[in-house]
Amino acid sequence: MDRREVLKLGLEFAIASVGATAEARSAVPIIVPIIDTHIHLFDPTRTGGIPWPPKDDAVIYKPALPSHYEQITRTLGVVGAIAVEASPARKR
């Protein structure tokens, strides 16, 4: 299993666990606000496309934008995030 497969499995697990336990977590008060220090945002529909993930990856080859991130972390106490630009392409 290569690094990308491990990351893909981790992402699938994280998404599944957020959906499965969001109701249980919402009953627990959040005491410490959380800043996620490393998220990846990408949009395969942008002009010029994106170098990663590959088009044949049906699990993650779709837009990963701030609105989606906010939706999946809403009940977890995340109040902010630091986005990491890993693409050589620049939006102009």
Secondary structure, 3 states (H helix, E strand, C coil): CCHHHHHHHHHHHHHHHHHHHHHHHHCCCCCCCEEEEEECCECCCCCCCCCCCCCCCCCCCCCECHHHHHHHHHHHCEEEEEECCCCCCCCC
